[in-house]
């Protein structure tokens, strides 16, 4: 196979590892890492004009020089960055993808929940996004006039953006990376080289690097980066640190969580790690992670970060967003929420939480007096704000009382525009190692939207900021300039005698992410609170990524998951509110009771007649029993009715809730007063002849009272109440021992993982009812084996379920909770146990596409018995060698495809598949034919036209002219051209043969689209000299 090297003008580095591909888009850079086009339509189009928040412009007197307005600029700038790393095959990414998919694949709710969410930061946006994916209706309320919370940003009078913080996206952020993919905005992340770069305080203006080699897997790439750096730590210090870290590597997550009681400094000393290691490395790392010093930060925070960075190959690789977060990240989420029926409102600050009599949330009261009601409520604002508006009656509840220890840390973010381009910087995040500054970056280089070839804009995080948060902006800028004079000794002076400040913005956040000090972990709350219908989201809530953007997004997903799981009790809570009705009779109604038997609900009404209204029934008691009928979920509320057959044709309507109703009814309700003051509340319905089934607890309460209380013969008050409660599945106490034994058996099946063969008794809108001895359990449709739907693809899931009634299927018990009476089965897990042993990496299957997502397609594998038993994922990158923008352009549900197994995770029961690996890589195919190892060229693949008849590819002519200016290169010409089978890249690429020059001849290959051109160099240089010459050319190509 041909070995080649590819030169990248984007990062001024040379790669010669296998067939690495690095692109130089357009080859018409107007400065390092930028493409310029005079046609505005050819550049990036950003939302512009209005500020997303309150604009703040602070400038140094006498040194303000505004740049031209956006519409006066002649060029649009697009930066070039490193390719996106391959993150999709990591365990954490796949887990995050599965959680995301669970919302989209969940059964659609018949009555969507209206969920009110306070706070439009990443946690609130994430909660709303995934609730909308699950079919619910989120209403997102933001107190300010800007989206993003801790990632908010504003536009000043010059059209420049300034942000609340310097936001970095790591490869170890699986939920954030999935979110970008789900929204189709992966290209908005600008990935940088895999390095960590530290300033050297003892050597002003110099930097020390930890470079992670691409060829090594984790954790060896990280170990190599540490061992190779000899500027910050000595070998004895590295060895002592490695020995100190061994317990964390051996003890795993349990050990990491146990270190929450130690600060970083305490833990390092306890493990015998020299203080200089803390000073050289972990001061900067602590301030970057939580804006505090190692003598305060919990060691758990550091260990979690190290674990992610060392265990995942690309975990520590970073990316910058290509513009301001409100427009480039938050608005796509909002657009997604709105497209699914949700709503987002700005300037909606919550004044207080209004409670019901039982202590649950009734509504959010806004500052403007608006009352916002909902079926469930989420508080996704920072913990400090929650504590301010927490209802008094909740404050002593341990769940909320523990929040007192969680306090936001102050942080200051600074933007400084200079009158010139600073040279002593990188296209990367930099650790300042300054006592006042945490991290910084030259955003005029790292970010597309902020790019400026003539002036630098430094964004810096001022931390720890507790002592500075009350200082004036001028004092903060003065202190910052003193620190910058050490980082840029040749370019910046504290008195501005060198680089001048054009303008600056100082953004203060008195309470940012929660302060991760020791013993905080037990105080972090779960997303589901003890208050029914009230939930929390935010990076301070319980999730494994602590205070970060990833933690915020994950907390939102977990919050949405909790709400989706609580759908039944939440909808029952709503129904109970509707059931609170009052019916007046001007007479006497005695007690009623509920009776349940054999899947047919009955209600027995004992009515004593009032002598004043029913004299003919003075001495008799009438008893009536009526079958009840349930309205389907499409009516938005199941309703049980009972016609009591009273004089005057009065009826009582009972409201109830059940997950599983299959009865039929056609409602037409009216309400009016009957003669003599008798109310008539009628529900005309068609009673189903077949009994309907139910699952869970049905509760309702309808009070019946006299509007003019009368006395019966004994003189008692003529009031009564109608109470109904489903006591199933235990209506008969005599059968209790049998059921208890069967629950124990169910638990045993759950603990052992054994397969049980159960009979399908029926189905409902969400899944199958499966018999387990004397119990009936539930098998959700997503847990069905794909073999059923693939066998009859023309049927919908309800028709498939109907056909399964009476059949016997293998299942595993995945939940057995006698207290809550939940018995849940999975056929998928049972089938996995049976068939997963038959698949191995490299196997090829016929398959059928089951569903398509933004990140790939789920396909069902056909086994030798002709059935589709297992499902795997074909990631979008494995669909085709061609560039795939949308997998739906290639694959449709029901398509038959051939796939190759490329990974089997037997612990997680996941199969990763590939379609493209069944075809030859067109790039390798072309290289083997066009540039063999010996440097010869196959004339069948390239035309034999002379160079005079071949027009150079766009941008190539300039490169050729510049090569001719290099010493040692005598001639450069295009020999031949040809066309590849497919378009691998639209960008111009240069490939170098690894074969050394022969007879002063050396071959380059230029590729763009399908076109390939062979370039012959006549040169006295050796191979290394040619690479260096080409590198110099690419650095100066305009």
BELCOR-V578308 format. One record per run of one state. SS is the DSSP state (hx for helix, st for strand, lp for the rest). FROM is the first residue (numbers start at 0). TO is the last residue. Records with the same first field share a line. If there is no record, write none. Layout:
# BELCOR-V578308
SS=FROM-TO ; FROM-TO
This chain:
# BELCOR-V578308
lp=0-2 ; 8-11 ; 15-22 ; 24-32 ; 37-38 ; 42-56 ; 58-68 ; 72-74 ; 79-80 ; 82-89 ; 105-112 ; 118-119 ; 133-135 ; 141-146 ; 151-151 ; 155-159 ; 163-167 ; 170-172 ; 183-184 ; 191-193 ; 199-205 ; 211-218 ; 228-233 ; 261-261 ; 270-273 ; 290-295 ; 311-316 ; 321-323 ; 339-341 ; 345-348 ; 355-359 ; 366-369 ; 372-374 ; 379-381 ; 389-390 ; 394-396 ; 405-406 ; 408-409 ; 418-428 ; 431-435 ; 446-455 ; 462-471 ; 487-499 ; 509-512 ; 514-515 ; 517-519 ; 523-526 ; 528-532 ; 536-547 ; 565-565 ; 579-580 ; 583-590 ; 597-598 ; 608-613 ; 617-619 ; 627-628 ; 630-631 ; 635-637 ; 642-650 ; 655-667 ; 673-673 ; 677-677 ; 683-697 ; 704-709 ; 711-715 ; 717-718 ; 725-731 ; 752-754 ; 763-765 ; 772-773 ; 783-784 ; 791-795 ; 804-806 ; 817-820 ; 838-842 ; 853-854 ; 862-866 ; 878-885 ; 889-894 ; 905-908 ; 914-914 ; 918-920 ; 930-945 ; 949-954 ; 964-967 ; 979-983 ; 993-996 ; 998-999 ; 1009-1009 ; 1019-1021 ; 1036-1037
st=3-7 ; 12-14 ; 23-23 ; 33-36 ; 57-57 ; 75-78 ; 81-81 ; 113-117 ; 120-120 ; 136-140 ; 147-147 ; 152-154 ; 160-162 ; 168-169 ; 188-190 ; 194-198 ; 206-210 ; 262-262 ; 296-297 ; 317-320 ; 342-344 ; 349-354 ; 360-365 ; 370-371 ; 375-378 ; 407-407 ; 410-417 ; 429-430 ; 436-441 ; 456-461 ; 500-508 ; 513-513 ; 516-516 ; 527-527 ; 533-535 ; 581-582 ; 591-596 ; 599-607 ; 620-626 ; 629-629 ; 638-641 ; 651-654 ; 668-672 ; 678-682 ; 698-703 ; 710-710 ; 716-716 ; 719-724 ; 755-762 ; 766-771 ; 774-779 ; 807-816 ; 821-825 ; 843-852 ; 855-861 ; 867-874 ; 895-904 ; 909-913 ; 968-978 ; 984-992 ; 997-997 ; 1000-1008 ; 1010-1018
hx=39-41 ; 69-71 ; 90-104 ; 121-132 ; 148-150 ; 173-182 ; 185-187 ; 219-227 ; 234-260 ; 263-269 ; 274-289 ; 298-310 ; 324-338 ; 382-388 ; 391-393 ; 397-404 ; 442-445 ; 472-486 ; 520-522 ; 548-564 ; 566-578 ; 614-616 ; 632-634 ; 674-676 ; 732-751 ; 780-782 ; 785-790 ; 796-803 ; 826-837 ; 875-877 ; 886-888 ; 915-917 ; 921-929 ; 946-948 ; 955-963 ; 1022-1035
